[in-house]
Amino acid sequence: MSRSIRRAKREDIPGIVMLEKMSMGPLWSDEGLEYEMESMEEFVRERFTCDNMWVMEDKNGDLLAFLHSTNYKDAISSNMICEIYTIIIHPEHFGKGIGGELMEHQRKIALEEGMDIMKLEVLSNNHRAIRFYNQKGFQERKKVMAMHLNCHEDNGRGSPDTMPFPLLDWLMENKDTRYDLATSSMPPNSLGDVMCTEPNITLGVDPGITVELEEAIGSLYGDEVHVMVTSGTQAANTLVLSTLLRPGDTVLTEEPSYPSLHIVPSVLGMKLELLERSFDQGFLVREDVLYECISSRPRMVVLTDPHNPSGVYMGPRALTRIYETLEMWDSLLLVDEIYRDFLPDSSSALDLGENVLVTSSLSKVYGFAGLRIGWVATRNKELMKRLRRAKEHLMPNNSVLSERVALEIIKNRDSYLSVSRNVARRNLKLVKGWVDETQGVRWVEPARGIISFPRLDVSVSTVEFAKEARDKGVLVVPGEFFGSQKWLEGHIRLTFKLDEHELKKGLELLSHTLSACR
């Protein structure tokens, strides 16, 4: 049968609505559906000029099928998305390849228009449709009602090398600024600070030292904890996301947050939803906002505790409420606890249950970022089994030298923690005094640690403010680098790891910058 595809015209709208009516069959007698058709006609007319609408017709001009899609840019990943809202096929022409032709036509158009991803949603119990779209190259989401397709040609968007990372770029470009109130790790220790008991370390692969290190870390959490060492916390978080989730799965993560917790799920093809942690709410998770977000049944919720960039600590009570809600959907909870060891009396989210994973490292609190030793821990043996298998394929061995040094650090962790906690306690008091005395600065006081996220009353964006501060010799991070919300422009991340004299000097220069930018 001769048939062709063209853009829909306004005069096609009644025919499109009739196609929908016929596709409903006997259910059309329902008054609610009649109202729904009227609403559909209004919707099509409203969206006609801004969306993509295609019809297939036979040689006589009779409509056989209709496809409606729209293009937009994802705010987090910067991917260009073509989302298909509706495909309607005349019931007499099912099974004749019409749906496949329409999909292929839309795919080619999406590529021509520079789209990165084409996606649509179907009911999870519509197995026939799921099989059809799988055959067309879509990837099925797990336990949610959606399908996701990466367009076949790689046009350069959506891959990690094209994702902006302004936070890291800013820190690297300005690393020589005199007073560093931006980076969030304790000052680095030297190898000589670690009293290694084996000076003649062999550098061959040594599974035994890995096991010993993982057991030592596991003992910090208690009994029956499974630990896997990775090349830093970021590697641990990425491994968890890429192994335990599938493209199209919904991931709920906080904003503001460390940028990689937004970028990595997007690159992996997951649907990202944001849980706002605002200044006005003390950077805590509001229960009503949480319940609204969780109603989408995310496969995983990703949090930092203490929170990066604010330093606010939620603690076990708030996390328990979150976890109990997630249990209803059998969802996973991933908590990045990289700053938790600054807090002497804190408890790990690992104690909540088996669907929890936590990550951490020796970087932020201990001052050994260069070792690249991090880990993921869970009480769930099956989850850890899957993570180990994935790591065997991607990064089978860690640096044996780093692991041996890390084992010594863990054995003597109390001495390192004592130094770090004393610095954090002293400097937090100093910065609190500065905030109280300085006009135009407000904050939510962080838990013990070295990071904060104050709000500034200035007449310029905080990017411009940070540039002005840098030119005066003090480095801070603009709040815009931690998310896409407009209100972040009024914040900076302010860290305080320096010795007392240098911190005071840096804050003094920051005060001068505030005066200049009001």
GIKAFEN-V972970 format. One record per helix or strand. SS is the DSSP state (helix for helix, strand for strand). FROM is the first residue (numbers start at 0). LEN is the number of residues. If there is no record, write none. Layout:
# GIKAFEN-V972970
ss->SS from->FROM len->LEN
ss->SS from->FROM len->LEN
This chain:
# GIKAFEN-V972970
ss->strand from->2 len->5
ss->helix from->9 len->20
ss->helix from->30 len->17
ss->strand from->51 len->7
ss->strand from->62 len->11
ss->strand from->79 len->10
ss->helix from->90 len->3
ss->helix from->97 len->15
ss->strand from->116 len->4
ss->helix from->126 len->9
ss->strand from->138 len->2
ss->strand from->146 len->4
ss->helix from->159 len->3
ss->helix from->165 len->8
ss->strand from->178 len->2
ss->helix from->190 len->3
ss->helix from->206 len->13
ss->strand from->225 len->5
ss->helix from->232 len->12
ss->strand from->249 len->6
ss->helix from->259 len->8
ss->strand from->270 len->6
ss->helix from->278 len->3
ss->helix from->286 len->8
ss->strand from->299 len->5
ss->helix from->314 len->13
ss->strand from->331 len->5
ss->helix from->339 len->3
ss->helix from->348 len->4
ss->strand from->355 len->6
ss->helix from->368 len->3
ss->strand from->373 len->5
ss->helix from->380 len->14
ss->helix from->399 len->12
ss->helix from->412 len->25
ss->strand from->440 len->2
ss->strand from->450 len->2
ss->strand from->454 len->2
ss->helix from->461 len->11
ss->strand from->473 len->2
ss->strand from->476 len->2
ss->helix from->478 len->4
ss->helix from->485 len->5
ss->strand from->490 len->5
ss->helix from->499 len->18
